[in-house]
Amino acid sequence: QVQLVESGGGLVQAGGSLRLSCQTSGFSFSNYAMGWFRQAPGKDREFVAAITQTGFRTDIARSVGGRFDAFRDNARNTALLEMNRLQVEDTAVYYCAAAPGGVSQSPEMYTYWGQGTQVTVSA
């Protein structure tokens, strides 16, 4: 059974930091690129970051560039999203997802999805 479980969300003040984790099981983690998306109320799901299977390359959305970064630990089947200098506009539910191909900003390229974790940034 495939599982992706996000954790690490919560309430943080603007300017603060959070690290999201995505613990996975049930599929060959090291063969999948991992992506992070977010969805704010009333908005479409938005690409945030992605990392290749090896972890050697990342793709970071312009809206969070210089503040967010993606990592992975293939030994622990875990993907991570480091979020710094958080802004109120970063408030959303954050999802991790797994893609059998390379990194992509398109949600359609991702096969497996987690249930999401809420990140709320207060002013």
Phi, psi and chi 1 to 4 in degrees:
 res  aa     phi    psi   chi1   chi2   chi3   chi4
   1 GLN       -  124.5 -178.4 -178.2   -0.7      -
   2 VAL   -76.2  132.7  172.0      -      -      -
   3 GLN  -138.4  137.7  -73.0 -168.7  -47.1      -
   4 LEU  -130.3  119.4  -70.2   80.0      -      -
   5 VAL  -123.5  113.3  179.5      -      -      -
   6 GLU   -85.4  148.8  -60.1   94.7  -22.6      -
   7 SER  -151.3  167.0   62.1      -      -      -
   8 GLY   103.5   -5.5      -      -      -      -
   9 GLY   -72.8  174.4      -      -      -      -
  10 GLY   159.0 -163.9      -      -      -      -
  11 LEU  -101.6  130.9  174.9   62.8      -      -
  12 VAL  -143.7  150.1   63.5      -      -      -
  13 GLN   -78.8  152.5  -74.5 -170.4  -33.5      -
  14 ALA   -54.3  137.8      -      -      -      -
  15 GLY    93.8  -12.4      -      -      -      -
  16 GLY   -83.5 -174.7      -      -      -      -
  17 SER  -132.7  152.3  -61.1      -      -      -
  18 LEU  -143.4  152.9  -76.1  174.3      -      -
  19 ARG  -122.9  119.1  172.8  177.7  -77.2 -164.8
  20 LEU   -92.9  142.3  -56.4 -175.2      -      -
  21 SER  -118.3  148.9  -65.9      -      -      -
  22 CYS  -131.1  101.0  174.9      -      -      -
  23 GLN   -88.4  126.4  179.3   65.7   56.6      -
  24 THR  -118.5  160.3   73.6      -      -      -
  25 SER  -161.7  160.7   60.7      -      -      -
  26 GLY    88.9    1.0      -      -      -      -
  27 PHE  -149.7  168.3   64.7  100.7      -      -
  28 SER   -80.7   89.0 -176.6      -      -      -
  29 PHE   -53.0  -44.2  179.9   76.9      -      -
  30 SER   -69.3  -10.3   61.2      -      -      -
  31 ASN   -94.2    2.1  -71.4  -22.2      -      -
  32 TYR  -120.2  134.4  -75.4   71.4      -      -
  33 ALA   -70.4  148.4      -      -      -      -
  34 MET  -117.0  135.6  -65.3  -61.4  -63.5      -
  35 GLY  -124.9  159.1      -      -      -      -
  36 TRP  -125.0  133.5  -69.0   90.5      -      -
  37 PHE  -130.3  163.6  -66.9   78.5      -      -
  38 ARG  -142.4  155.5   66.9 -174.2 -177.7 -175.3
  39 GLN  -141.7  119.1 -171.1  164.6   19.8      -
  40 ALA   -93.0  157.2      -      -      -      -
  41 PRO   -55.2  129.1  -26.9   35.2      -      -
  42 GLY    78.3    5.9      -      -      -      -
  43 LYS  -121.1  161.4  -66.0 -171.5  175.8 -178.3
  44 ASP   -73.0  159.9  -67.5  -26.2      -      -
  45 ARG   -66.0  135.4 -169.6  164.9  -66.0 -169.4
  46 GLU  -122.2  135.7  174.1 -170.2   19.3      -
  47 PHE   -67.4  139.3  169.7   78.3      -      -
  48 VAL  -117.1  -52.7  175.5      -      -      -
  49 ALA  -163.4  158.3      -      -      -      -
  50 ALA  -150.2  157.7      -      -      -      -
  51 ILE  -139.9  140.6 -172.8  166.1      -      -
  52 THR   -69.1  169.7   57.7      -      -      -
  53 GLN   -57.1  -39.3  -73.6   84.5  -24.8      -
  54 THR   -82.3  -18.0   60.7      -      -      -
  55 GLY    85.0    4.5      -      -      -      -
  56 PHE   -80.3  -18.3  -71.2  162.0      -      -
  57 ARG  -137.8  141.8 -173.2  173.2   71.4   84.2
  58 THR  -125.7  158.9   59.0      -      -      -
  59 ASP  -127.7  120.7 -176.1   13.5      -      -
  60 ILE  -119.0  131.7  -50.9  -64.2      -      -
  61 ALA   -61.4  146.0      -      -      -      -
  62 ARG   -60.1  -34.3  -74.7 -171.5  177.0 -174.0
  63 SER   -64.6  -20.9   59.4      -      -      -
  64 VAL  -122.9    3.5  -59.2      -      -      -
  65 GLY   -57.9  138.0      -      -      -      -
  66 GLY    84.1   -9.1      -      -      -      -
  67 ARG  -120.0  -35.0  -60.0 -172.7  -62.9  120.1
  68 PHE  -110.6  152.6  -69.5   16.4      -      -
  69 ASP  -151.1  152.1 -155.6   -4.1      -      -
  70 ALA  -111.5  143.1      -      -      -      -
  71 PHE  -138.7  169.1  -58.5   89.6      -      -
  72 ARG  -152.4  154.5   66.4 -171.4  -65.3  155.2
  73 ASP  -126.8   98.8 -176.7  -17.5      -      -
  74 ASN   -68.0  -25.1  -75.5   -8.2      -      -
  75 ALA   -69.8  -27.4      -      -      -      -
  76 ARG  -109.1    6.6  -68.6 -178.3  169.3   83.6
  77 ASN    52.8   42.6  -63.9  -25.9      -      -
  78 THR  -128.5  136.8  -60.1      -      -      -
  79 ALA  -109.6  148.7      -      -      -      -
  80 LEU  -131.6  146.8  -58.0  164.3      -      -
  81 LEU  -127.8  113.6 -178.0   67.6      -      -
  82 GLU   -91.7  124.6 -173.7   79.5   24.3      -
  83 MET  -123.4  119.0  -54.3 -173.0  -64.5      -
  84 ASN  -120.6  161.3  -61.9  -53.2      -      -
  85 ARG    47.2   51.0  -57.0 -161.9  -54.7  -82.1
  86 LEU   -62.2  145.8  -78.2  159.6      -      -
  87 GLN  -120.3  158.6  -57.9  169.8   -3.8      -
  88 VAL   -55.2  -35.4  172.8      -      -      -
  89 GLU   -67.8  -10.9  -56.4   77.5   59.6      -
  90 ASP   -82.8   -5.3  -64.8  -40.1      -      -
  91 THR   -61.5  124.7  -64.8      -      -      -
  92 ALA  -178.9  171.5      -      -      -      -
  93 VAL   -88.3  129.2  177.3      -      -      -
  94 TYR  -105.2  132.7  -76.5   71.4      -      -
  95 TYR  -120.0  142.2  -59.8   87.4      -      -
  96 CYS  -102.6  154.1   66.3      -      -      -
  97 ALA  -150.6  155.8      -      -      -      -
  98 ALA  -119.8  133.0      -      -      -      -
  99 ALA  -121.2  130.6      -      -      -      -
 100 PRO   -71.5  -18.9   25.1  -32.7      -      -
 101 GLY   -93.6 -149.8      -      -      -      -
 102 GLY   -83.6 -175.9      -      -      -      -
 103 VAL   -63.6  146.8  -63.3      -      -      -
 104 SER  -151.3  148.4  173.6      -      -      -
 105 GLN   -91.6   -1.7  -62.8 -167.2    3.0      -
 106 SER   -95.5  123.1  173.7      -      -      -
 107 PRO   -58.5  -28.1  -22.0   31.5      -      -
 108 GLU   -65.2  -19.1  -70.0   75.9   18.9      -
 109 MET   -84.1   -5.2  -60.5  -54.9  -66.7      -
 110 TYR  -101.3  131.5  -69.4   81.1      -      -
 111 THR   -89.6  -43.0  -56.7      -      -      -
 112 TYR  -116.1  143.9  -54.9  127.7      -      -
 113 TRP  -134.2  146.9  -69.8   81.6      -      -
 114 GLY   -85.9  178.4      -      -      -      -
 115 GLN   -86.9  -14.1  -67.3  -59.5  -54.0      -
 116 GLY    98.0  155.0      -      -      -      -
 117 THR  -136.0  137.5 -174.4      -      -      -
 118 GLN   -81.7  131.8  175.8   69.8   47.1      -
 119 VAL  -119.4  123.2  171.2      -      -      -
 120 THR  -123.6  124.5  -57.4      -      -      -
 121 VAL  -112.0  121.6 -175.3      -      -      -
 122 SER   -97.6  151.6   62.2      -      -      -
 123 ALA   -73.7      -      -      -      -      -
